[in-house]
């Protein structure tokens, strides 16, 4: 199985030689910045299955979870492509909007629901997790 995708200007392209592990919608504050106010949809893959061509920039931050995260994006067009956590170096999260085949990204869980604005739409059929700053998920 080869999954492909890339940025808006096509300066960055990638391929993934593994099936998705999970796709989730995230309402954390950082994802709302990236998603222009809405949630992001992120598909998780084994990191070693990802091959990237083209230049990426890295923005390092401490996420609301307390984990150090890396947001990787195209320096030419600004498209956010990947995120990774130093706490889980074996995983990479791919922004679903960058996949060539959007049908691969079917969310099964929504996280950081307590951070979502009151007007937020919820994906029906998804499990909802309210993650606190103390890294304790609670199902809702």
Secondary structure, DSSP 8 states (H G I E B T S, - for coil): --EEEE-TTSS-EEEE-S--SEEEEE-SHHHHHHTTTS-EEEEEEEGGGEEEES--EEEEEE-TTS-EEEEEE-TTT--EEEEEEGGGTTEEEEEGGGBS-GGG----EEE-GGGS-TT----TT-EEEEE-TTS-EEE-
